[in-house]
């Protein structure tokens, strides 16, 4: 099997505290990485790198793990330009705007939806994202939700059933009937195509009792819970996530002290989505409060056409550092290993022997430049599963 060394790396983020300087980032200066097949087989100082078949000189630039985007909504058609324009002109963001995308998505063909997913994934890959999760949620019928998951499965293994995004317009006068559909025939059709089940637990979407019923039904079908929690208001979402051992509680914008304590003591990851706050002019999540309580924090894009139409993890890192109280080190960890934790995976989000060979070469000497130089395209090369793809 061919081996490749990337040498003369100014600063290597391994996310392995046993390596390098002993911090959570496991930084190694003047470093090298050796790839064999789709795996990392060696990391260390460049002067000690073993002989390999191929060598690439990083020439004093930084290398970081590929970003793990653990929350996105990419199976959709159309956009919501008019809604965004209205919001920037003073109208508030409401969950009901999702219905616009539902109509466009239902009208699209499978090929159009798949092409759209591929387009945004290519966009994300150019910016360093090597793993992503994506959801259904813009079909809200049995067939449209199932086909959305089939489309998503062409592009990623991290597929989430989100039939409970909002109550379908077809059931506007019968929310209980829609919950029965989501936990019955729709779940039966969708479970074979998904790993996860999600619910938007929020005013205007699903309350705590409905969310518990939906996630419990999904878990009985072998799907692991994750939850849109506490985005627009205080509510039961975070407590429910911890109670049900959800992999992540996503958004976490409006938290009580009890919510923060629960996240600090459990295994549920707090996934923060600053693109949504940026795009809706909402209150920023307080990452510092969560980190100080011992919570595991992930950063993700929430890429969707309504509230966060960005595929750029570097942009979200810059927002988290500038407006959410994170240090550059914490933000890069949360966008890599934190995202992996939100997907309950240990093979990605780090550069250490045995991990999948997902690497990003930055046109900068340090990962700090991702926040220091916001908006600048610093990604100069990307490897995914050992293959150079950018």
RAMO-V813199 format. One record per run of one state. SS is the DSSP state (H for helix, E for strand, C for the rest). FROM is the first residue (numbers start at 0). LEN is the number of residues. If there is no record, write none. Layout:
SS_FROM_LEN ; SS_FROM_LEN
This chain:
C_0_2 ; E_2_10 ; C_12_15 ; E_27_9 ; C_36_2 ; E_38_7 ; H_45_3 ; C_48_5 ; E_53_4 ; C_57_5 ; E_62_3 ; C_65_1 ; E_66_3 ; C_69_2 ; E_71_1 ; C_72_8 ; H_80_8 ; C_88_6 ; H_94_13 ; C_107_2 ; H_109_17 ; C_126_2 ; E_128_7 ; C_135_6 ; H_141_12 ; C_153_4 ; E_157_7 ; C_164_4 ; H_168_3 ; C_171_3 ; H_174_9 ; C_183_1 ; H_184_9 ; C_193_2 ; E_195_6 ; C_201_4 ; E_205_1 ; C_206_1 ; H_207_13 ; C_220_3 ; E_223_2 ; C_225_1 ; E_226_3 ; C_229_7 ; H_236_7 ; C_243_4 ; E_247_4 ; C_251_5 ; H_256_9 ; C_265_3 ; E_268_4 ; C_272_1 ; H_273_7 ; C_280_6 ; H_286_6 ; C_292_4 ; E_296_3 ; C_299_3 ; E_302_2 ; C_304_3 ; E_307_1 ; C_308_4 ; H_312_11 ; C_323_4 ; H_327_7 ; C_334_2 ; H_336_6 ; C_342_13 ; E_355_1 ; C_356_2 ; E_358_4 ; C_362_6 ; H_368_4 ; C_372_6 ; E_378_6 ; C_384_2 ; E_386_2 ; C_388_2
